[in-house]
Amino acid sequence: MSKKIHFIAVGGAVMHNLALALNKKGYQVTGSDDEINDPSKSRLAAAGILPAEMGWFPEKITADLDAVILGMHAFADNPELAKAQELGLKIYSFPEYIYEQSLNKQRVVIAGSHGKTSITSIILHVLKYFNRKFDYLVGAQIEGFDIMVELNDDSPVIIIEGDEYPESKIHLKSKFLFYHPHIALFSGIAWDHFNIFPTFDSYVRTFEELADGLPKAGSIIYDETDDILKVIGEKDRADVSKYPYKAHPYKVENGKCILQTKNGDVPLEIFGEHNMKNLNGAKIILDRLGITDEEFYEAIQHFSGASKRLEKLGENSNTLIYKDFAHAPSKLEATTNATKSLYPSRRLVACYELHTFSSLNKDFLPQYEHKMNNADTAIVFYSPHTLEMKRMPMITPDEIKKAFGDENLMVFTDAKELKSFLMSQNWFQTNLLMMSSGTFGGLDLVDLSNEVLAKEVVEEFPKVKVISQPKEDNSWSGLLSTFKKVFEG
């Protein structure tokens, strides 16, 4: 008989993927939530496990459930949780349940303030490229993978992106501490999640706890260029192997990043100093899992990156447009530097949205000082409505400029004004980088990209008189398509 599992707060990014994975495995899956948005909503509906109504229904919690999985979104007074406790059911947070499902597997955890999604994605890509059997949990959609969680009974290893954020509102213990890895990679430590870790020391301490929990014959892999990690990584632990790493040797030619290896150059689709570190860390883990250097270099050429991580929105001969999920100061700096390094001679317009609790906190804002220095035009956007929703004190543009250490910083609070400014720019030999874990106040970045590229085409050929746009597509993208046909023909 298949197991019966109920999810409290099933709509979360990882929670709904775990629900899909267990449904795929043949379990009877149900769930509840007070709000579910896309893509979770559509994906749960397609699998036939979308709740019929939004809200919490204690009657869904019955004695025949094998387990209840509690999401971070659910509060301690949740009525379904109370019913599960009353019935004495097994209640897991999702990291506890992942551990339960991987007791007999080799567990690999990728942790760090930045880079963990990219490193995890590289590992999954290479293992899949060579048809290896493995389970996984990753924090973003990856090309070639339908869901972000996979659990099978016969997989010998599980690759887990280990988040330091708490596993639930009941126990404020970092998720990655529940996985008990045999191999752990630490990509970097830069203070994040200010609402949970009010001091830098408290933030570092949870990473130390993860490292100290490694078993005998375990492995710790760490970025040796990070001073904090160097201390954690070099600490003496009985029978734990240490593998420090730094950026893989590389060069940039004509806007392309190329690995330099003993057997020759290896062209890449990803770029940036931070990604060369991510790549090298992943390579060490894959070596521990039996992937040779030759196999790694063959597979990595076809890796295009995780969703929303330096994702290309559009390009022409003069302009490249990227979006990125960057939200912490260290990620902002690494992404800005990487994009500038790709075309050093081009002007870079970099736009960053303050969206998370930490980024909008006045006490945390100074952590952003000089993080956008490599942008030729630096822009910060924030929504006063977001501050209201998070019940946080208002901040002013002057406070943001002071925190970033840049009097020339452009600050916008209105999405239409931001778009108007961007459309007023000359995009000849200029790249655009949009960075946020939010939505820039509902700004459609695909449409923005199309309009910028179309505007750049018009400016590049000022003598062309536009009589009318094509009837089948009255849009900037349609105009751009028409110009391409004319000038490529």
Steps between C-alpha positions, in 0.01 A plus 500: 500500500639844407580750770263788573672837545339838575676835441421802715595803282536297180540803272859589589780472244661191653185367669301467179797336327530247783125434467546442126796268564306286748195494272726382218634233736147364543414647841149632576565873536266769633568857606370831626599864478342842544643624169663324204641688202656390173704309413409290807127525430517379138746222577297363793184518289665310214595224746147490644606603851403870510275566803138557397472797737748737656525500878565263788269203558564289814266232361770419241720375784402141564648218708594295192758755379855364497652845532426871503758733344500853640609796285679814616195704402283335768481661844518316832124548559401345166174302556615206283825479697302502827287210374809302394656553842176395668496173301867433573593485131858516372568865417804594291643819362603446138875468584417240765298306244776521238738351756248227580485415129881490465611299804666236282654737247825694481396855585671799335406849621596827332485792744599866495367853480540503124559261213331193648224478238753534217736240651216256561375556145843430351525173693153389389570592138822297487353195675201502266725548197662164581173331600598452862231401750445765769240685707504876550352814650583833334365851547438595136368353179776344289490427130438130444333444841121501539490557874737632766482189722555136404477206742548136400548189711797374298713817462840462674557874551297816560620852410344766723510878480534582869328819612598662831151647543290341782304184421174625655351772717488251786870407513741772386767251398674531163369261236843365409559373855232233448671336202808356680721498189795273428639764261444873558604791280515857634493758220539818704375681807357850473246611760144435381151442650534792741154428643612156621871558564519846665881489528774383266629262771162330531494456122849347488421270793239299308755424225753392764240265644448341159875451452548361851226244436686328217562130576830315492604436137295806407622778271491880532547703182538877539590821317852574624473866389233561766676591826217375723473172311875450516476499879202262499648273233845467656369412845628163614224238481575132553524309171324769294668572164552865399475629143561875459427655160514830312398617153587263215754659261313675217510779247242722332507546122240680289240486773554129568645332808750221428648251747873442474589134559809285448330348196402828341226763512142414598231753391218575746150643490534642855739778602641702789766447767237377747380235254857379444512440878161329493615280213822397677318414822251287308788328320650384833168352612453326167851355529394353836199348320712338228487757219840541330648835392450407134133419562450823695646721227289326237175552691560852634514648149125433470397656834301819448437588865213478747177690444522871592877480552657735242224402260527666160184687403620621162791629295610661177839611372515793743298404805467204739217486755510270803283439803621345824350388831769689698364632830786496755792748491756234404279376214441855377874567484590168335229530234580863419872424471439191285281687253747789471792259447328341201523822297732739690488764225121521502301720735309299762163615634431292813163517674442339841174463695499515879233239574591266787459573871876533542553729200225738615627520858673829580748327732599252226517746208867598564596145398438618142775763507694509169340174378396663169823687433567313175176622344535808281143597582378355832128496578310388810126442499275436799125501553353693796210252478741213575615682815136544604424131442804397704405757767841661484602867547520707183840575350596796285706519179764702686535225762550246222760714321690542826488125576625410149773764527407654165357849462445433130280198568161525328211405732145426380184406688262485203523228233370727221761765579772236506394368160477852360857570613630178349325572170658847493851355497719456193562124477776506239791291641315472832384198702212479749487291817176466702546344845222409742324225693184705444325643192612865478146606584347274235735602218496245215871443439447311174303790354757745636778305332316497165433874518861585590635288214250644253587855612871426456436378144311820417780715646766304312326570167369856546445556129236228478149641500248271669171527306304252715545191710406157357129432524546153649696630801453856624782475751862597543599136461316490168677817388832352605425186299424712194826693532696176532345368179585823316858536614590131500355471151 
